[in-house]
Amino acid sequence: MQSKYKNKKTQVDMYIFDSAKEAQRYRELKLLERAKEISNLELQPRFLLQESFRKNGKTYRKIEYVADFRYNENGKTIVEDVKGLQTDVFKIKHKLFEKKYPDLELRIIE
């Protein structure tokens, strides 16, 4: 079955990435980590954007943003997302992320 955005799942090391572009970025980040230009590379970090809540007897689920990568660079925490297309849902989550996590830098790799 072909993905909605025509991405091809790609395996690198023991990880399966949603796209060849994301897998390539992982390879680049691994090289930067080996060269000590970045540290603490993490895949698929989760960020809580809104807690779950109840209203009028209905439970609303929490809203999370799952980025592609997180790492440290020059004393700053960098969050990266590899995007071929920025969906409307992503654009909303991006705004919520920027509001809730002002000290983190979100980089969109297109």
PDB file as gemmi writes it, atoms N, CA and C in Angstrom:
CRYST1    1.000    1.000    1.000  90.00  90.00  90.00 P 1                      
ATOM      1  N   MET A   1       0.843  -1.191   0.000  1.00  0.00           N  
ATOM      2  CA  MET A   1       0.000   0.000   0.000  1.00  0.00           C  
ATOM      3  C   MET A   1       0.884   1.249   0.000  1.00  0.00           C  
ATOM      4  N   GLN A   2       0.607   2.152  -0.914  1.00  0.00           N  
ATOM      5  CA  GLN A   2       1.397   3.375  -1.029  1.00  0.00           C  
ATOM      6  C   GLN A   2       0.913   4.401  -0.003  1.00  0.00           C  
ATOM      7  N   SER A   3       1.870   5.165   0.531  1.00  0.00           N  
ATOM      8  CA  SER A   3       1.503   6.149   1.545  1.00  0.00           C  
ATOM      9  C   SER A   3       0.748   7.313   0.905  1.00  0.00           C  
ATOM     10  N   LYS A   4       0.048   8.023   1.753  1.00  0.00           N  
ATOM     11  CA  LYS A   4      -0.757   9.161   1.328  1.00  0.00           C  
ATOM     12  C   LYS A   4       0.060  10.212   0.583  1.00  0.00           C  
ATOM     13  N   TYR A   5       1.314  10.424   1.029  1.00  0.00           N  
ATOM     14  CA  TYR A   5       2.151  11.456   0.423  1.00  0.00           C  
ATOM     15  C   TYR A   5       3.227  10.868  -0.485  1.00  0.00           C  
ATOM     16  N   LYS A   6       3.059   9.582  -0.852  1.00  0.00           N  
ATOM     17  CA  LYS A   6       3.982   8.882  -1.756  1.00  0.00           C  
ATOM     18  C   LYS A   6       5.395   8.753  -1.201  1.00  0.00           C  
ATOM     19  N   ASN A   7       5.515   8.739   0.150  1.00  0.00           N  
ATOM     20  CA  ASN A   7       6.807   8.509   0.779  1.00  0.00           C  
ATOM     21  C   ASN A   7       7.125   7.026   0.746  1.00  0.00           C  
ATOM     22  N   LYS A   8       8.393   6.703   0.701  1.00  0.00           N  
ATOM     23  CA  LYS A   8       8.829   5.313   0.708  1.00  0.00           C  
ATOM     24  C   LYS A   8       9.554   5.040   2.011  1.00  0.00           C  
ATOM     25  N   LYS A   9       9.041   4.097   2.811  1.00  0.00           N  
ATOM     26  CA  LYS A   9       9.700   3.747   4.065  1.00  0.00           C  
ATOM     27  C   LYS A   9      11.096   3.245   3.762  1.00  0.00           C  
ATOM     28  N   THR A  10      12.056   3.691   4.586  1.00  0.00           N  
ATOM     29  CA  THR A  10      13.459   3.379   4.363  1.00  0.00           C  
ATOM     30  C   THR A  10      14.098   2.966   5.678  1.00  0.00           C  
ATOM     31  N   GLN A  11      14.850   1.863   5.650  1.00  0.00           N  
ATOM     32  CA  GLN A  11      15.521   1.392   6.864  1.00  0.00           C  
ATOM     33  C   GLN A  11      16.987   1.793   6.854  1.00  0.00           C  
ATOM     34  N   VAL A  12      17.437   2.328   7.990  1.00  0.00           N  
ATOM     35  CA  VAL A  12      18.844   2.658   8.218  1.00  0.00           C  
ATOM     36  C   VAL A  12      19.152   2.173   9.629  1.00  0.00           C  
ATOM     37  N   ASP A  13      20.259   1.460   9.763  1.00  0.00           N  
ATOM     38  CA  ASP A  13      20.597   0.831  11.036  1.00  0.00           C  
ATOM     39  C   ASP A  13      19.404  -0.034  11.441  1.00  0.00           C  
ATOM     40  N   MET A  14      18.891   0.140  12.631  1.00  0.00           N  
ATOM     41  CA  MET A  14      17.738  -0.670  13.057  1.00  0.00           C  
ATOM     42  C   MET A  14      16.427   0.123  13.012  1.00  0.00           C  
ATOM     43  N   TYR A  15      16.455   1.287  12.387  1.00  0.00           N  
ATOM     44  CA  TYR A  15      15.290   2.158  12.360  1.00  0.00           C  
ATOM     45  C   TYR A  15      14.615   2.144  10.987  1.00  0.00           C  
ATOM     46  N   ILE A  16      13.292   2.247  10.996  1.00  0.00           N  
ATOM     47  CA  ILE A  16      12.534   2.387   9.753  1.00  0.00           C  
ATOM     48  C   ILE A  16      11.965   3.800   9.743  1.00  0.00           C  
ATOM     49  N   PHE A  17      12.346   4.558   8.725  1.00  0.00           N  
ATOM     50  CA  PHE A  17      11.911   5.946   8.602  1.00  0.00           C  
ATOM     51  C   PHE A  17      10.745   6.034   7.630  1.00  0.00           C  
ATOM     52  N   ASP A  18       9.912   7.062   7.825  1.00  0.00           N  
ATOM     53  CA  ASP A  18       8.728   7.244   6.987  1.00  0.00           C  
ATOM     54  C   ASP A  18       9.062   7.652   5.563  1.00  0.00           C  
ATOM     55  N   SER A  19      10.268   8.182   5.351  1.00  0.00           N  
ATOM     56  CA  SER A  19      10.642   8.611   4.002  1.00  0.00           C  
ATOM     57  C   SER A  19      12.147   8.476   3.808  1.00  0.00           C  
ATOM     58  N   ALA A  20      12.558   8.419   2.544  1.00  0.00           N  
ATOM     59  CA  ALA A  20      13.979   8.378   2.216  1.00  0.00           C  
ATOM     60  C   ALA A  20      14.651   9.679   2.655  1.00  0.00           C  
ATOM     61  N   LYS A  21      13.920  10.777   2.578  1.00  0.00           N  
ATOM     62  CA  LYS A  21      14.457  12.084   2.971  1.00  0.00           C  
ATOM     63  C   LYS A  21      14.777  12.123   4.472  1.00  0.00           C  
ATOM     64  N   GLU A  22      13.876  11.558   5.274  1.00  0.00           N  
ATOM     65  CA  GLU A  22      14.091  11.500   6.719  1.00  0.00           C  
ATOM     66  C   GLU A  22      15.277  10.574   7.041  1.00  0.00           C  
ATOM     67  N   ALA A  23      15.383   9.457   6.330  1.00  0.00           N  
ATOM     68  CA  ALA A  23      16.496   8.525   6.530  1.00  0.00           C  
ATOM     69  C   ALA A  23      17.823   9.191   6.177  1.00  0.00           C  
ATOM     70  N   GLN A  24      17.833   9.960   5.106  1.00  0.00           N  
ATOM     71  CA  GLN A  24      19.054  10.674   4.713  1.00  0.00           C  
ATOM     72  C   GLN A  24      19.451  11.693   5.769  1.00  0.00           C  
ATOM     73  N   ARG A  25      18.477  12.400   6.326  1.00  0.00           N  
ATOM     74  CA  ARG A  25      18.787  13.377   7.372  1.00  0.00           C  
ATOM     75  C   ARG A  25      19.354  12.674   8.606  1.00  0.00           C  
ATOM     76  N   TYR A  26      18.842  11.495   8.923  1.00  0.00           N  
ATOM     77  CA  TYR A  26      19.365  10.711  10.040  1.00  0.00           C  
ATOM     78  C   TYR A  26      20.842  10.384   9.795  1.00  0.00           C  
ATOM     79  N   ARG A  27      21.170   9.951   8.583  1.00  0.00           N  
ATOM     80  CA  ARG A  27      22.561   9.647   8.253  1.00  0.00           C  
ATOM     81  C   ARG A  27      23.457  10.882   8.453  1.00  0.00           C  
ATOM     82  N   GLU A  28      22.969  12.049   8.008  1.00  0.00           N  
ATOM     83  CA  GLU A  28      23.726  13.292   8.167  1.00  0.00           C  
ATOM     84  C   GLU A  28      23.938  13.623   9.646  1.00  0.00           C  
ATOM     85  N   LEU A  29      22.870  13.478  10.440  1.00  0.00           N  
ATOM     86  CA  LEU A  29      22.974  13.790  11.868  1.00  0.00           C  
ATOM     87  C   LEU A  29      23.910  12.822  12.577  1.00  0.00           C  
ATOM     88  N   LYS A  30      23.910  11.554  12.179  1.00  0.00           N  
ATOM     89  CA  LYS A  30      24.830  10.583  12.778  1.00  0.00           C  
ATOM     90  C   LYS A  30      26.283  10.975  12.497  1.00  0.00           C  
ATOM     91  N   LEU A  31      26.562  11.452  11.287  1.00  0.00           N  
ATOM     92  CA  LEU A  31      27.912  11.918  10.957  1.00  0.00           C  
ATOM     93  C   LEU A  31      28.289  13.130  11.811  1.00  0.00           C  
ATOM     94  N   LEU A  32      27.352  14.061  11.978  1.00  0.00           N  
ATOM     95  CA  LEU A  32      27.613  15.239  12.817  1.00  0.00           C  
ATOM     96  C   LEU A  32      27.855  14.838  14.267  1.00  0.00           C  
ATOM     97  N   GLU A  33      27.128  13.824  14.722  1.00  0.00           N  
ATOM     98  CA  GLU A  33      27.310  13.351  16.096  1.00  0.00           C  
ATOM     99  C   GLU A  33      28.695  12.698  16.249  1.00  0.00           C  
ATOM    100  N   ARG A  34      29.093  11.901  15.275  1.00  0.00           N  
ATOM    101  CA  ARG A  34      30.429  11.278  15.325  1.00  0.00           C  
ATOM    102  C   ARG A  34      31.538  12.330  15.295  1.00  0.00           C  
ATOM    103  N   ALA A  35      31.295  13.425  14.571  1.00  0.00           N  
ATOM    104  CA  ALA A  35      32.270  14.516  14.485  1.00  0.00           C  
ATOM    105  C   ALA A  35      32.198  15.435  15.703  1.00  0.00           C  
ATOM    106  N   LYS A  36      31.318  15.104  16.649  1.00  0.00           N  
ATOM    107  CA  LYS A  36      31.140  15.887  17.890  1.00  0.00           C  
ATOM    108  C   LYS A  36      30.603  17.288  17.637  1.00  0.00           C  
ATOM    109  N   GLU A  37      29.943  17.508  16.503  1.00  0.00           N  
ATOM    110  CA  GLU A  37      29.316  18.803  16.232  1.00  0.00           C  
ATOM    111  C   GLU A  37      27.934  18.898  16.876  1.00  0.00           C  
ATOM    112  N   ILE A  38      27.306  17.733  17.100  1.00  0.00           N  
ATOM    113  CA  ILE A  38      26.047  17.657  17.845  1.00  0.00           C  
ATOM    114  C   ILE A  38      26.187  16.524  18.851  1.00  0.00           C  
ATOM    115  N   SER A  39      25.271  16.474  19.832  1.00  0.00           N  
ATOM    116  CA  SER A  39      25.286  15.387  20.824  1.00  0.00           C  
ATOM    117  C   SER A  39      23.865  15.023  21.211  1.00  0.00           C  
ATOM    118  N   ASN A  40      23.732  13.877  21.851  1.00  0.00           N  
ATOM    119  CA  ASN A  40      22.451  13.407  22.392  1.00  0.00           C  
ATOM    120  C   ASN A  40      21.358  13.294  21.333  1.00  0.00           C  
ATOM    121  N   LEU A  41      21.699  12.760  20.172  1.00  0.00           N  
ATOM    122  CA  LEU A  41      20.708  12.584  19.113  1.00  0.00           C  
ATOM    123  C   LEU A  41      19.616  11.621  19.569  1.00  0.00           C  
ATOM    124  N   GLU A  42      18.383  12.050  19.425  1.00  0.00           N  
ATOM    125  CA  GLU A  42      17.215  11.258  19.826  1.00  0.00           C  
ATOM    126  C   GLU A  42      16.232  11.231  18.665  1.00  0.00           C  
ATOM    127  N   LEU A  43      15.622  10.072  18.445  1.00  0.00           N  
ATOM    128  CA  LEU A  43      14.625   9.921  17.381  1.00  0.00           C  
ATOM    129  C   LEU A  43      13.217   9.915  17.966  1.00  0.00           C  
ATOM    130  N   GLN A  44      12.298  10.517  17.250  1.00  0.00           N  
ATOM    131  CA  GLN A  44      10.880  10.535  17.593  1.00  0.00           C  
ATOM    132  C   GLN A  44      10.578  11.080  18.999  1.00  0.00           C  
ATOM    133  N   PRO A  45      11.173  12.216  19.387  1.00  0.00           N  
ATOM    134  CA  PRO A  45      10.835  12.780  20.697  1.00  0.00           C  
ATOM    135  C   PRO A  45       9.400  13.292  20.702  1.00  0.00           C  
ATOM    136  N   ARG A  46       8.748  13.131  21.835  1.00  0.00           N  
ATOM    137  CA  ARG A  46       7.347  13.541  21.981  1.00  0.00           C  
ATOM    138  C   ARG A  46       7.263  14.804  22.834  1.00  0.00           C  
ATOM    139  N   PHE A  47       6.349  15.692  22.442  1.00  0.00           N  
ATOM    140  CA  PHE A  47       6.134  16.942  23.172  1.00  0.00           C  
ATOM    141  C   PHE A  47       4.640  17.107  23.425  1.00  0.00           C  
ATOM    142  N   LEU A  48       4.288  17.288  24.684  1.00  0.00           N  
ATOM    143  CA  LEU A  48       2.890  17.496  25.045  1.00  0.00           C  
ATOM    144  C   LEU A  48       2.491  18.921  24.690  1.00  0.00           C  
ATOM    145  N   LEU A  49       1.466  19.060  23.871  1.00  0.00           N  
ATOM    146  CA  LEU A  49       0.984  20.387  23.474  1.00  0.00           C  
ATOM    147  C   LEU A  49      -0.228  20.804  24.288  1.00  0.00           C  
ATOM    148  N   GLN A  50      -1.069  19.817  24.641  1.00  0.00           N  
ATOM    149  CA  GLN A  50      -2.250  20.105  25.459  1.00  0.00           C  
ATOM    150  C   GLN A  50      -2.610  18.857  26.249  1.00  0.00           C  
ATOM    151  N   GLU A  51      -2.862  19.044  27.527  1.00  0.00           N  
ATOM    152  CA  GLU A  51      -3.271  17.940  28.397  1.00  0.00           C  
ATOM    153  C   GLU A  51      -4.645  17.421  27.980  1.00  0.00           C  
ATOM    154  N   SER A  52      -4.941  16.176  28.330  1.00  0.00           N  
ATOM    155  CA  SER A  52      -6.295  15.672  28.131  1.00  0.00           C  
ATOM    156  C   SER A  52      -7.203  16.363  29.155  1.00  0.00           C  
ATOM    157  N   PHE A  53      -8.497  16.416  28.870  1.00  0.00           N  
ATOM    158  CA  PHE A  53      -9.427  17.056  29.800  1.00  0.00           C  
ATOM    159  C   PHE A  53     -10.828  16.495  29.600  1.00  0.00           C  
ATOM    160  N   ARG A  54     -11.680  16.761  30.583  1.00  0.00           N  
ATOM    161  CA  ARG A  54     -13.081  16.333  30.519  1.00  0.00           C  
ATOM    162  C   ARG A  54     -13.975  17.565  30.499  1.00  0.00           C  
ATOM    163  N   LYS A  55     -15.018  17.483  29.702  1.00  0.00           N  
ATOM    164  CA  LYS A  55     -16.001  18.559  29.645  1.00  0.00           C  
ATOM    165  C   LYS A  55     -17.352  17.931  29.330  1.00  0.00           C  
ATOM    166  N   ASN A  56     -18.337  18.274  30.153  1.00  0.00           N  
ATOM    167  CA  ASN A  56     -19.700  17.758  29.967  1.00  0.00           C  
ATOM    168  C   ASN A  56     -19.729  16.241  29.807  1.00  0.00           C  
ATOM    169  N   GLY A  57     -18.910  15.566  30.622  1.00  0.00           N  
ATOM    170  CA  GLY A  57     -18.897  14.103  30.607  1.00  0.00           C  
ATOM    171  C   GLY A  57     -18.094  13.480  29.476  1.00  0.00           C  
ATOM    172  N   LYS A  58     -17.530  14.290  28.607  1.00  0.00           N  
ATOM    173  CA  LYS A  58     -16.739  13.761  27.499  1.00  0.00           C  
ATOM    174  C   LYS A  58     -15.257  13.979  27.780  1.00  0.00           C  
ATOM    175  N   THR A  59     -14.440  12.958  27.493  1.00  0.00           N  
ATOM    176  CA  THR A  59     -13.002  13.069  27.666  1.00  0.00           C  
ATOM    177  C   THR A  59     -12.356  13.414  26.333  1.00  0.00           C  
ATOM    178  N   TYR A  60     -11.540  14.443  26.357  1.00  0.00           N  
ATOM    179  CA  TYR A  60     -10.789  14.854  25.174  1.00  0.00           C  
ATOM    180  C   TYR A  60      -9.349  14.396  25.355  1.00  0.00           C  
ATOM    181  N   ARG A  61      -8.806  13.728  24.352  1.00  0.00           N  
ATOM    182  CA  ARG A  61      -7.453  13.196  24.444  1.00  0.00           C  
ATOM    183  C   ARG A  61      -6.418  14.311  24.387  1.00  0.00           C  
ATOM    184  N   LYS A  62      -5.252  14.009  24.945  1.00  0.00           N  
ATOM    185  CA  LYS A  62      -4.146  14.965  24.897  1.00  0.00           C  
ATOM    186  C   LYS A  62      -3.708  15.162  23.445  1.00  0.00           C  
ATOM    187  N   ILE A  63      -3.036  16.285  23.195  1.00  0.00           N  
ATOM    188  CA  ILE A  63      -2.483  16.556  21.871  1.00  0.00           C  
ATOM    189  C   ILE A  63      -0.965  16.544  22.015  1.00  0.00           C  
ATOM    190  N   GLU A  64      -0.318  15.705  21.221  1.00  0.00           N  
ATOM    191  CA  GLU A  64       1.134  15.614  21.239  1.00  0.00           C  
ATOM    192  C   GLU A  64       1.699  15.921  19.866  1.00  0.00           C  
ATOM    193  N   TYR A  65       2.924  16.392  19.878  1.00  0.00           N  
ATOM    194  CA  TYR A  65       3.671  16.591  18.650  1.00  0.00           C  
ATOM    195  C   TYR A  65       4.859  15.637  18.713  1.00  0.00           C  
ATOM    196  N   VAL A  66       5.008  14.809  17.704  1.00  0.00           N  
ATOM    197  CA  VAL A  66       6.135  13.882  17.629  1.00  0.00           C  
ATOM    198  C   VAL A  66       7.048  14.379  16.517  1.00  0.00           C  
ATOM    199  N   ALA A  67       8.213  14.868  16.911  1.00  0.00           N  
ATOM    200  CA  ALA A  67       9.186  15.371  15.938  1.00  0.00           C  
ATOM    201  C   ALA A  67      10.010  14.208  15.401  1.00  0.00           C  
ATOM    202  N   ASP A  68      10.826  14.468  14.405  1.00  0.00           N  
ATOM    203  CA  ASP A  68      11.692  13.427  13.868  1.00  0.00           C  
ATOM    204  C   ASP A  68      12.961  13.263  14.703  1.00  0.00           C  
ATOM    205  N   PHE A  69      13.562  14.378  15.118  1.00  0.00           N  
ATOM    206  CA  PHE A  69      14.841  14.323  15.836  1.00  0.00           C  
ATOM    207  C   PHE A  69      14.920  15.422  16.886  1.00  0.00           C  
ATOM    208  N   ARG A  70      15.742  15.156  17.913  1.00  0.00           N  
ATOM    209  CA  ARG A  70      16.120  16.171  18.908  1.00  0.00           C  
ATOM    210  C   ARG A  70      17.598  15.936  19.211  1.00  0.00           C  
ATOM    211  N   TYR A  71      18.352  17.025  19.345  1.00  0.00           N  
ATOM    212  CA  TYR A  71      19.769  16.911  19.664  1.00  0.00           C  
ATOM    213  C   TYR A  71      20.253  18.235  20.243  1.00  0.00           C  
ATOM    214  N   ASN A  72      21.469  18.207  20.766  1.00  0.00           N  
ATOM    215  CA  ASN A  72      22.096  19.413  21.314  1.00  0.00           C  
ATOM    216  C   ASN A  72      23.153  19.906  20.341  1.00  0.00           C  
ATOM    217  N   GLU A  73      23.165  21.222  20.134  1.00  0.00           N  
ATOM    218  CA  GLU A  73      24.136  21.855  19.239  1.00  0.00           C  
ATOM    219  C   GLU A  73      24.535  23.185  19.846  1.00  0.00           C  
ATOM    220  N   ASN A  74      25.806  23.352  20.134  1.00  0.00           N  
ATOM    221  CA  ASN A  74      26.317  24.606  20.700  1.00  0.00           C  
ATOM    222  C   ASN A  74      25.534  25.062  21.932  1.00  0.00           C  
ATOM    223  N   GLY A  75      25.214  24.119  22.814  1.00  0.00           N  
ATOM    224  CA  GLY A  75      24.513  24.461  24.049  1.00  0.00           C  
ATOM    225  C   GLY A  75      23.017  24.664  23.917  1.00  0.00           C  
ATOM    226  N   LYS A  76      22.466  24.488  22.729  1.00  0.00           N  
ATOM    227  CA  LYS A  76      21.028  24.655  22.512  1.00  0.00           C  
ATOM    228  C   LYS A  76      20.396  23.317  22.165  1.00  0.00           C  
ATOM    229  N   THR A  77      19.141  23.144  22.559  1.00  0.00           N  
ATOM    230  CA  THR A  77      18.388  21.962  22.153  1.00  0.00           C  
ATOM    231  C   THR A  77      17.667  22.271  20.853  1.00  0.00           C  
ATOM    232  N   ILE A  78      17.916  21.437  19.861  1.00  0.00           N  
ATOM    233  CA  ILE A  78      17.331  21.596  18.538  1.00  0.00           C  
ATOM    234  C   ILE A  78      16.344  20.468  18.306  1.00  0.00           C  
ATOM    235  N   VAL A  79      15.181  20.817  17.799  1.00  0.00           N  
ATOM    236  CA  VAL A  79      14.163  19.848  17.412  1.00  0.00           C  
ATOM    237  C   VAL A  79      14.007  19.971  15.906  1.00  0.00           C  
ATOM    238  N   GLU A  80      14.030  18.827  15.215  1.00  0.00           N  
ATOM    239  CA  GLU A  80      13.931  18.851  13.755  1.00  0.00           C  
ATOM    240  C   GLU A  80      12.778  18.002  13.265  1.00  0.00           C  
ATOM    241  N   ASP A  81      12.172  18.474  12.194  1.00  0.00           N  
ATOM    242  CA  ASP A  81      11.149  17.709  11.502  1.00  0.00           C  
ATOM    243  C   ASP A  81      11.438  17.794  10.010  1.00  0.00           C  
ATOM    244  N   VAL A  82      11.481  16.647   9.361  1.00  0.00           N  
ATOM    245  CA  VAL A  82      11.717  16.586   7.919  1.00  0.00           C  
ATOM    246  C   VAL A  82      10.348  16.552   7.253  1.00  0.00           C  
ATOM    247  N   LYS A  83      10.083  17.536   6.405  1.00  0.00           N  
ATOM    248  CA  LYS A  83       8.769  17.653   5.770  1.00  0.00           C  
ATOM    249  C   LYS A  83       8.896  17.805   4.268  1.00  0.00           C  
ATOM    250  N   GLY A  84       8.120  17.027   3.544  1.00  0.00           N  
ATOM    251  CA  GLY A  84       7.983  17.240   2.113  1.00  0.00           C  
ATOM    252  C   GLY A  84       6.834  18.201   1.877  1.00  0.00           C  
ATOM    253  N   LEU A  85       5.848  18.129   2.782  1.00  0.00           N  
ATOM    254  CA  LEU A  85       4.641  18.943   2.686  1.00  0.00           C  
ATOM    255  C   LEU A  85       4.198  19.306   4.097  1.00  0.00           C  
ATOM    256  N   GLN A  86       3.929  20.565   4.329  1.00  0.00           N  
ATOM    257  CA  GLN A  86       3.437  20.994   5.633  1.00  0.00           C  
ATOM    258  C   GLN A  86       1.906  20.975   5.612  1.00  0.00           C  
ATOM    259  N   THR A  87       1.339  20.003   6.316  1.00  0.00           N  
ATOM    260  CA  THR A  87      -0.120  19.878   6.372  1.00  0.00           C  
ATOM    261  C   THR A  87      -0.708  20.942   7.293  1.00  0.00           C  
ATOM    262  N   ASP A  88      -2.009  21.143   7.207  1.00  0.00           N  
ATOM    263  CA  ASP A  88      -2.673  22.094   8.092  1.00  0.00           C  
ATOM    264  C   ASP A  88      -2.539  21.670   9.552  1.00  0.00           C  
ATOM    265  N   VAL A  89      -2.622  20.362   9.823  1.00  0.00           N  
ATOM    266  CA  VAL A  89      -2.473  19.867  11.194  1.00  0.00           C  
ATOM    267  C   VAL A  89      -1.070  20.183  11.701  1.00  0.00           C  
ATOM    268  N   PHE A  90      -0.060  19.963  10.864  1.00  0.00           N  
ATOM    269  CA  PHE A  90       1.303  20.274  11.278  1.00  0.00           C  
ATOM    270  C   PHE A  90       1.451  21.765  11.568  1.00  0.00           C  
ATOM    271  N   LYS A  91       0.880  22.606  10.734  1.00  0.00           N  
ATOM    272  CA  LYS A  91       0.998  24.051  10.936  1.00  0.00           C  
ATOM    273  C   LYS A  91       0.412  24.475  12.289  1.00  0.00           C  
ATOM    274  N   ILE A  92      -0.693  23.877  12.672  1.00  0.00           N  
ATOM    275  CA  ILE A  92      -1.304  24.177  13.976  1.00  0.00           C  
ATOM    276  C   ILE A  92      -0.410  23.673  15.108  1.00  0.00           C  
ATOM    277  N   LYS A  93       0.074  22.431  14.977  1.00  0.00           N  
ATOM    278  CA  LYS A  93       0.949  21.878  16.014  1.00  0.00           C  
ATOM    279  C   LYS A  93       2.243  22.682  16.120  1.00  0.00           C  
ATOM    280  N   HIS A  94       2.731  23.174  14.996  1.00  0.00           N  
ATOM    281  CA  HIS A  94       3.944  23.999  14.997  1.00  0.00           C  
ATOM    282  C   HIS A  94       3.715  25.247  15.846  1.00  0.00           C  
ATOM    283  N   LYS A  95       2.594  25.913  15.652  1.00  0.00           N  
ATOM    284  CA  LYS A  95       2.287  27.115  16.434  1.00  0.00           C  
ATOM    285  C   LYS A  95       2.161  26.796  17.921  1.00  0.00           C  
ATOM    286  N   LEU A  96       1.468  25.704  18.244  1.00  0.00           N  
ATOM    287  CA  LEU A  96       1.314  25.306  19.643  1.00  0.00           C  
ATOM    288  C   LEU A  96       2.666  24.970  20.264  1.00  0.00           C  
ATOM    289  N   PHE A  97       3.521  24.303  19.503  1.00  0.00           N  
ATOM    290  CA  PHE A  97       4.867  23.963  19.978  1.00  0.00           C  
ATOM    291  C   PHE A  97       5.661  25.229  20.281  1.00  0.00           C  
ATOM    292  N   GLU A  98       5.653  26.176  19.363  1.00  0.00           N  
ATOM    293  CA  GLU A  98       6.417  27.422  19.547  1.00  0.00           C  
ATOM    294  C   GLU A  98       5.954  28.173  20.797  1.00  0.00           C  
ATOM    295  N   LYS A  99       4.667  28.148  21.076  1.00  0.00           N  
ATOM    296  CA  LYS A  99       4.119  28.825  22.255  1.00  0.00           C  
ATOM    297  C   LYS A  99       4.535  28.112  23.543  1.00  0.00           C  
ATOM    298  N   LYS A 100       4.418  26.780  23.544  1.00  0.00           N  
ATOM    299  CA  LYS A 100       4.658  26.014  24.770  1.00  0.00           C  
ATOM    300  C   LYS A 100       6.146  25.800  25.052  1.00  0.00           C  
ATOM    301  N   TYR A 101       6.972  25.756  24.015  1.00  0.00           N  
ATOM    302  CA  TYR A 101       8.399  25.468  24.182  1.00  0.00           C  
ATOM    303  C   TYR A 101       9.255  26.587  23.565  1.00  0.00           C  
ATOM    304  N   PRO A 102       9.188  27.795  24.130  1.00  0.00           N  
ATOM    305  CA  PRO A 102       9.900  28.931  23.531  1.00  0.00           C  
ATOM    306  C   PRO A 102      11.423  28.806  23.571  1.00  0.00           C  
ATOM    307  N   ASP A 103      11.956  27.965  24.468  1.00  0.00           N  
ATOM    308  CA  ASP A 103      13.408  27.831  24.587  1.00  0.00           C  
ATOM    309  C   ASP A 103      13.998  26.795  23.627  1.00  0.00           C  
ATOM    310  N   LEU A 104      13.140  26.057  22.926  1.00  0.00           N  
ATOM    311  CA  LEU A 104      13.627  25.061  21.972  1.00  0.00           C  
ATOM    312  C   LEU A 104      13.551  25.636  20.559  1.00  0.00           C  
ATOM    313  N   GLU A 105      14.515  25.280  19.748  1.00  0.00           N  
ATOM    314  CA  GLU A 105      14.518  25.734  18.364  1.00  0.00           C  
ATOM    315  C   GLU A 105      13.973  24.616  17.477  1.00  0.00           C  
ATOM    316  N   LEU A 106      12.897  24.904  16.752  1.00  0.00           N  
ATOM    317  CA  LEU A 106      12.309  23.924  15.838  1.00  0.00           C  
ATOM    318  C   LEU A 106      12.771  24.261  14.428  1.00  0.00           C  
ATOM    319  N   ARG A 107      13.451  23.295  13.815  1.00  0.00           N  
ATOM    320  CA  ARG A 107      13.918  23.450  12.444  1.00  0.00           C  
ATOM    321  C   ARG A 107      13.125  22.520  11.539  1.00  0.00           C  
ATOM    322  N   ILE A 108      12.578  23.094  10.487  1.00  0.00           N  
ATOM    323  CA  ILE A 108      11.840  22.310   9.499  1.00  0.00           C  
ATOM    324  C   ILE A 108      12.782  22.090   8.327  1.00  0.00           C  
ATOM    325  N   ILE A 109      13.059  20.844   8.006  1.00  0.00           N  
ATOM    326  CA  ILE A 109      13.930  20.483   6.899  1.00  0.00           C  
ATOM    327  C   ILE A 109      13.035  20.094   5.738  1.00  0.00           C  
ATOM    328  N   GLU A 110      13.088  20.902   4.670  1.00  0.00           N  
ATOM    329  CA  GLU A 110      12.217  20.619   3.512  1.00  0.00           C  
ATOM    330  C   GLU A 110      13.007  20.095   2.351  1.00  0.00           C  
TER     331      GLU A 110                                                      
END                                                                             
